[in-house]
Amino acid sequence: MELREMKDEEFDSLYPVKIKKLSGTHWTPVDVAKKAMFFLCGAESKSILDLGSGAGKFCLIAAAHVDAKITGVEQRENLIQISRKLAVKFQLQNLEFIHDDLNNLDFGAFDAFYFFNSFEENINLKDKLDKENRVDLELYHSYIALLSEKFKRLPVGTRIVTYCGEATEIPASYLLIKSSNKDKLRFWEKVE
Ligand SMILES: C[S@@+](CC[C@H](N)C(=O)[O-])C[C@H]1O[C@@H](n2cnc3c(N)ncnc32)[C@H](O)[C@@H]1O
């Protein structure tokens, strides 16, 4: 079946059982990925970065729908390997996965961003991604502050979509354009 036609059940079945089980908590639902991607590309964005790409679900769905270059950055190597395998399986040439801490990336190389509450794992241990997961409030707040600083330095017109969380990482220079999915999905644009 084509990636573009898959519903959540079919998409999640591409993953090993352990990874599939985490989908309800950690991976973006298909309908959310599509809404996010269409907004991010609406400003003619050529390069989109998923900040904490997990098992690649948002990136794979986005890359199957648009010509824009989609990049995922993810700190867990096993998730990067799964994502890369699926990118090859579906022959997606406009997709790349980087194994790194998202704070190490130069955000200036991208013009739109997707952020699914990636730092929540430092304050909430529900459906832990691995055994090492610990609550670390200080780390959580330092990550939010670092990300916010990086968003502040981006040019006017930059678009961000956030999914879940309080969006405290979004600086005041970004306008909330709209929201959906019971306010969990928020669409932002830098206006000053
Ligand atoms: C909620 S999942 C979202 C996955 C993916 N964006 C999706 O929507 O399907 C968040 C991911 O962010 C990753 N993550 C958390 N902190 C990170 C960091 N500092 N640098 C890179 N990845 C990070 C986690 O390992 C996890 O895979």
The ligand as a Tripos MOL2 file, in Angstrom:
@<TRIPOS>MOLECULE
LIG
   27    29     1     0     0
SMALL
NO_CHARGES

@<TRIPOS>ATOM
      1 C1          6.9370   12.7670   21.2080 C.3       1 LIG1
      2 S1          8.2270   12.0210   20.2370 S.3       1 LIG1
      3 C2          7.7800   12.6550   18.6300 C.3       1 LIG1
      4 C3          8.3070   11.8690   17.4770 C.3       1 LIG1
      5 C4          8.0190   12.4040   16.0890 C.3       1 LIG1
      6 N1          8.2630   13.8270   15.9770 N.3       1 LIG1
      7 C5          6.6120   12.1150   15.6640 C.2       1 LIG1
      8 O1          5.8440   13.0680   15.7440 O.co2     1 LIG1
      9 O2          6.2460   11.0040   15.2940 O.co2     1 LIG1
     10 C6          9.6450   13.0260   20.7220 C.3       1 LIG1
     11 C7         10.9980   12.4900   20.3160 C.3       1 LIG1
     12 O3         11.9590   13.5180   20.6210 O.3       1 LIG1
     13 C8         13.1770   12.8970   20.9640 C.3       1 LIG1
     14 N2         13.9850   13.8730   21.7250 N.ar      1 LIG1
     15 C9         13.7580   14.3320   22.9810 C.ar      1 LIG1
     16 N3         14.7020   15.2380   23.3270 N.ar      1 LIG1
     17 C10        15.5510   15.3410   22.2680 C.ar      1 LIG1
     18 C11        16.7320   16.0990   22.0110 C.ar      1 LIG1
     19 N4         17.2230   16.9430   22.9320 N.pl3     1 LIG1
     20 N5         17.3500   15.9770   20.8130 N.ar      1 LIG1
     21 C12        16.8690   15.0980   19.8690 C.ar      1 LIG1
     22 N6         15.7510   14.3380   20.0600 N.ar      1 LIG1
     23 C13        15.1010   14.4670   21.2370 C.ar      1 LIG1
     24 C14        12.7670   11.6760   21.7480 C.3       1 LIG1
     25 O4         13.7990   10.6890   21.7450 O.3       1 LIG1
     26 C15        11.4980   11.2340   21.0020 C.3       1 LIG1
     27 O5         11.8150   10.2700   20.0490 O.3       1 LIG1
@<TRIPOS>BOND
     1     1     2 1
     2     2     3 1
     3     2    10 1
     4     3     4 1
     5     4     5 1
     6     5     6 1
     7     5     7 1
     8     7     8 2
     9     7     9 1
    10    10    11 1
    11    11    12 1
    12    11    26 1
    13    12    13 1
    14    13    14 1
    15    13    24 1
    16    14    15 ar
    17    14    23 ar
    18    15    16 ar
    19    16    17 ar
    20    17    18 ar
    21    17    23 ar
    22    18    19 1
    23    18    20 ar
    24    20    21 ar
    25    21    22 ar
    26    22    23 ar
    27    24    25 1
    28    24    26 1
    29    26    27 1
@<TRIPOS>SUBSTRUCTURE
     1 LIG1         1 GROUP 0 **** ****
